[in-house]
């Protein structure tokens, strides 16, 4: 049995994808461009969602640069506006030691200088996971931030897209 295609609403998934150098400058640029892209999609700077995405991209990009760096290889950032949320994916090509996922995040000792990044991601993201990179080698850390009133945001973005190509919704 197949569903009637007219009975389900159509959603446009918007995706921003970019490769960055595995340097602190690349991580900073990834965070700035992710927030700028959200603004284009109708999620303004300074909102809860924008701030959460900035924090997550910053932490995951910093981890990719610090722990996932392979000489001569970049890391990749994907930000997607999907039904109900913003999905962030940071991919590197390093194999070996990797975070196992949300259930394995342990608080660092009080005097530790590192180890708080994934705790922040865990606190801010609605959900996150670590998956194998396709194609191998490497891993992707994927996190999602829920977007309140997503349907109205989607309608406004679709109306702007229609207006930009001269169509009337």
N, C-alpha and C positions, 0 to 999 in steps of 0.2 A: 504494500500500500504506500502511495506517495502522497505527500502533503500538497495542498493547493498552494502554489507559489504566491498567490495574491493574498493569502490569509496571514502571512507573516510579514512584519515590517522589514523594510530594507535598511541596513545600516552600512555606512561607509566607514571602513576602518582606515584611519589616517596613520601613516607610518613615517617616522623620520629615522634614517639610518646613515651612520657616518663612521668612518675609521679614523682613529687618532693615533698620534705617536705615543709610545709608551713612556711618557715623560710627565712630570708634574704640570707642565704647561698644557699638554694634551688633555690631562684630567680636568684642569680648570676650564679649558675651552669646551669640553664635553658638557660640563654642568651649565655653563652660560648658554650654549646653543640649545640644550634641552628646555630650559626655562623660556627662552625666546620662542621656541617652536610651540610650547604650550600657549603662550600669549597669542600667537597667530591662530591657534585652534579655539580661542575664546576662553582660555583659563588664564586670567590676568596675573601679572607679577604680584607677589605679596599675599596671595590667597593661601589658604591651608593646603590645597592640593599642590600648588606651585612650589611652596616651601618644602613640602614633603618630598616631591620629586627632586628638587635641587639637592636636598640632603642625601637622598638615596643614590642619585647619580654621582655626587661628589664622593661618597664613601666607596661605592663599587668601582668607580674609575680609579680612585687612589689605590684600592686593593689590587686592581689589575696592573697598575704601574709598579707597585711595590712588590707584590707576591706573584703576579702572573706574567711578569715581563720575560720575554725571550728576545735576545739580541736580534735586531733587524726585523722584528715583527710588531705590528700595531695591535691595538685592542679595538673592538667594535662596540658602538653604542646603538641600540635601537630603542626608540620611544614610540609607542603606539597608543592611539586613542581608540579603545575597544569598547563594546557595550558595557557601560557601568563603571569603567575604570581606566586608568592610565597604566600601561605595562612598560616596565623598564627592563632591558636586557643588556648586560655587559659581558662581552665574550673575550677571552684571551686564549692563547695557544699553548700555554704551559701545561704539562702533564705532571703527575705526581701528587704531592700534598695539596689538598683542597678542602674548603669548608664542606661539611657534610649536609648542613641544612639547619633549619630553625630549631630543631629539637636538641642540637648539639652546642648551641651558643652558651658559653659559660662566662660569667662576669670575671674580668681581670682582677688581680690583686690590687689593693689601693695604690701602691707605689709603681705599678706597671706603667710604662710609657706608651704602650700599644695595647690593642685588643678590644677597643670599644666600638669600632666601626660597624661590625655586624650586629652588635647589641642595639645600636641606633637604628639600623635598618629594620631589625626585628620589632622595635618599638613603634616605628612610624608606618611601615608597610602593612597593608591588610593581610598579605600573604607573600611568601617568597620561597624560593627553592634553588637548588644547584643541579644542573643537568649537564650531560656530556655535550660537547660541541659537535655540531653536525656541519660539515664533515670533521672528523677528528684531525689533529689532536686538540686537546684543550677542554675548557668548560665554559658554561654560561651561567651566570647568576641572574635569575629572573625575579622581579618583585612587582607587585601591583599596589596601586593606591586607588581606593574607591573614590568616585566623583559623585557627590550629591547632586541631584537634579540633572543627571546626565542626559536625559531625554530632551530637556529644553535646550541644553548646550548643543546637542546634536542637531536639533532643528535650526538653531541660529547659524551654526557652521554650514549646514546644507544650503540655507537661504543665501548666505554670503557667497558660497561657491557658485550657486545658480546665477546670482547677480553679476559675478565677475565674468561669466561667459555670455552674458546677455539674455539669459533665460529668466522667465518669471515662474516662481514656484506655483 
